[in-house]
Amino acid sequence: MNIESLAKPSVLTQPVYEPGKPIEYVARELGLDPAGIIKLASNENPFGPSPLAVEAATRALAQGALYPDGGCYELRQRLAAFHGLGADQFVVGNGSNELIELLGHVFLGPGDEVVMANPAFVVYKLVTRLFGAKPVEVPLRNWTHDLPAMAAAVTPRTKLVCVCSPNNPTGTANSAAELIQFVRSLPEHVVVVIDEAYVEYLENPPDLKPLIREGRNLICLRTFSKIYGLASLRVGYGYAGPSLCTLLNRVRQPFNVNAIGLAAALAALSDAKFAQGCAEETRAGMAFIEAQLGLLRLESVPSRANFVLVKVGSGEACFRGLQKAGVIVRPVASYGLPGWIRVTIGSRTDNGRFLAALKQWLGQASDLG
Ligand SMILES: Cc1ncc(COP(=O)(O)O)c(C=O)c1O
């Protein structure tokens, strides 16, 4: 008997998530020196974590024999002070990805529907399918979530509505007023998930806490993987009403977040100056790259996150060409955009290298006719 015949049907149709390629992998594949490769494929922070976070993580490693604080008590206390909410209004996950999966555990089963934008962060769709539920995808309008159309897509079967703002892969964001009106307009049987993975890059991030305080079925997801530069340590969190947090805690594994990540996250949160500096440097890098793309007459989507979509003709060919020059970007055919790449804004040097590699590839591509 083959093993597949024993698996749940929802697993058999599930694609494996395609992550951006690690530097070492690309170096081996192409015979390049890993030190000369830059990765602008997964929207990580090119400035790394705050030195305070590195110090705290190193200290925590010495206590590696002990299980971590399973309730993430200290981090929840600190997040409560940071956001002005109660510590019981936070749930911490192994990256915000895990929280999306926990939402599936709590709310989704066969026959349920999840409303999401297309394209938006692919994990909403993967988790929906994993639990046998149906993704209801609503096309973007002007590259941005079409919130009225998403509200219209809600049916009695809708369990979750996912909004990614700023959105991955487009970098576009909805205004606070739009988001607030949208959440208030939805029926009570729906839980809204607002994914704020890139919210710290916005100059004026929306404050959605009033919606939580007024008891709406809403959870906002945040991560330490982006502006806080801790992607490898896997810490994300959600803030919501206490009852929603309790439901998510019921389906969480006992020690889902490791102690090194917890220590680093605490320290990162206390270094607001570092995060602020990263946001400013990224905005300057974005302005520079957008201007340069304009000079190259390449279309890009005006982005408010730490990455930008660029129309290059063939995303896959561009990805391969740039990879040979040691620059890893993300082709986005899997998001339905085969003609585009998604590029993370890097340090000044990274951005210069990306543009030089892109120009060289464009030259070669035009030579080939
Ligand atoms: C929109 C969005 N949400 C969530 C995540 C997951 O982040 P993590 O699991 O590292 O916290 C990502 C990662 O790329 C993302 O782009």
The ligand as an SDF file (V2000), in Angstrom:
LIG
                    3D

 16 16  0  0  0  0  0  0  0  0999 V2000
    2.8430   39.2510    5.0480 C   0  0  0  0  0  0  0  0  0  0  0  0
    3.6300   38.2720    5.8220 C   0  0  0  0  0  0  0  0  0  0  0  0
    3.0870   37.7380    6.9170 N   0  0  0  0  0  0  0  0  0  0  0  0
    3.7440   36.8480    7.6680 C   0  0  0  0  0  0  0  0  0  0  0  0
    5.0110   36.4490    7.3120 C   0  0  0  0  0  0  0  0  0  0  0  0
    5.6510   35.3950    8.1520 C   0  0  0  0  0  0  0  0  0  0  0  0
    6.6110   35.9040    8.9630 O   0  0  0  0  0  0  0  0  0  0  0  0
    7.2250   35.0550   10.1430 P   0  0  0  0  0  0  0  0  0  0  0  0
    6.5980   33.7080   10.1850 O   0  0  0  0  0  0  0  0  0  0  0  0
    8.6770   35.0110    9.8620 O   0  0  0  0  0  0  0  0  0  0  0  0
    6.9000   35.8530   11.3680 O   0  0  0  0  0  0  0  0  0  0  0  0
    5.6260   36.9610    6.1770 C   0  0  0  0  0  0  0  0  0  0  0  0
    6.9710   36.5220    5.7920 C   0  0  0  0  0  0  0  0  0  0  0  0
    7.4760   36.7640    4.7500 O   0  0  0  0  0  0  0  0  0  0  0  0
    4.9070   37.9000    5.4170 C   0  0  0  0  0  0  0  0  0  0  0  0
    5.4160   38.4070    4.2940 O   0  0  0  0  0  0  0  0  0  0  0  0
  1  2  1  0
  2  3  1  0
  2 15  2  0
  3  4  2  0
  4  5  1  0
  5  6  1  0
  5 12  2  0
  6  7  1  0
  7  8  1  0
  8  9  2  0
  8 10  1  0
  8 11  1  0
 12 13  1  0
 12 15  1  0
 13 14  2  0
 15 16  1  0
M  END
$$$$
